[in-house]
């Protein structure tokens, strides 16, 4: 599978609105965002800004995923979405490997990258672990359920720069960015 990654551009606003509102995102706080939600996120700099980078994950020119790195000037955090019909095909692992390398290679001050995930999102937990992220926190009642009537547990996974460098220097296959391309 040959994926490519394309930086989100302001010309992508309509595509982003359509893409995010066209399906359910069951493990995100807003599992069924409406256009007003996405427009608010756009106005507040959720997808672009001084310390945010967003990338389309493309397969044969079609956007099949979206990943966002925020808080790049401090301690980067990640968000990853893959369309339902493309999940469980290895896209998340390849994309997360690419984004991790990009952050560490371009953000020289970043000593760690974090990702918070709902505790019941077994697929994302597996992807994070397979790429080398380590679960460091189990936070009880910390994630609002989409119904907003209760709180769910969440995990925080982290990758340390030193761990990433060690894996890279020792040929760990999860960090072979030469197999990936970016547009």
Residue pairs with C-beta under 8 A, 6 or more apart in sequence:
1 59
1 89
1 90
1 91
1 94
2 59
2 181
3 57
3 58
3 59
3 91
3 94
3 95
3 98
3 180
3 181
4 58
4 59
4 181
4 182
4 183
5 55
5 56
5 57
5 58
5 67
5 95
5 98
5 99
5 180
5 181
5 182
5 183
6 55
6 56
6 58
6 182
6 183
7 53
7 54
7 55
7 56
7 183
8 16
8 47
8 48
8 53
8 54
8 55
8 56
8 66
10 48
12 56
13 42
15 63
16 38
16 42
16 47
16 66
17 35
17 38
17 39
17 42
19 63
19 66
20 33
20 37
20 38
20 66
20 81
21 33
21 34
21 35
21 37
21 38
23 83
23 84
24 31
24 32
24 84
25 31
25 32
25 33
25 81
26 146
27 117
27 118
27 120
27 121
27 124
28 81
29 143
29 144
29 146
30 37
30 146
31 146
32 146
41 47
45 52
46 52
46 68
46 70
47 54
47 68
48 54
50 73
51 70
51 71
51 72
51 73
51 74
52 68
52 69
52 70
52 71
52 72
53 68
53 69
53 72
54 66
54 67
54 68
54 69
55 66
55 67
55 68
55 99
56 63
56 65
56 66
57 63
57 64
57 65
57 66
57 67
57 82
57 91
57 95
58 64
58 183
59 86
59 91
63 83
64 82
64 83
64 86
64 91
65 80
65 81
65 82
65 83
65 86
65 91
65 92
65 95
66 80
66 81
67 78
67 79
67 80
67 81
67 95
67 96
67 99
68 78
68 79
68 80
69 76
69 77
69 78
69 99
69 102
69 103
69 113
70 76
70 77
70 78
70 79
71 77
72 103
72 107
72 110
73 109
75 110
75 111
75 112
75 113
75 114
76 103
76 107
76 110
76 112
76 113
76 114
77 113
77 114
77 115
77 116
78 96
78 99
78 113
78 114
78 115
79 115
80 92
80 95
80 96
80 99
80 115
80 124
80 127
82 91
82 92
82 95
87 123
88 123
92 123
92 124
92 127
93 127
93 130
93 131
93 174
94 180
96 127
96 128
96 131
97 131
97 174
97 175
97 176
97 177
97 180
98 177
98 180
98 182
100 113
100 131
100 132
100 159
100 164
100 175
101 164
101 168
101 175
101 177
102 182
103 110
103 113
104 110
104 113
104 161
104 164
104 165
110 161
111 160
111 161
112 158
112 159
112 160
112 161
113 133
113 158
113 159
114 156
114 157
114 158
115 124
115 128
115 133
115 156
115 157
115 158
116 143
116 154
116 155
116 156
116 157
117 124
117 125
117 128
117 154
117 155
117 156
117 157
118 124
118 143
118 152
118 153
118 154
118 155
119 125
119 138
119 143
119 152
119 153
119 154
119 155
120 152
120 153
125 135
125 155
125 157
128 135
128 157
129 135
129 157
130 174
131 159
131 174
132 159
132 163
132 164
132 167
132 172
132 174
132 175
133 157
133 158
133 159
134 157
134 158
134 159
134 163
135 155
135 156
135 157
136 156
136 157
136 158
137 155
137 156
138 153
138 154
138 155
139 153
139 154
139 155
139 156
140 153
141 151
141 152
141 153
142 151
142 152
142 153
142 154
143 151
143 152
143 153
143 154
144 151
144 152
145 151
145 152
164 175
167 174
167 175
168 175
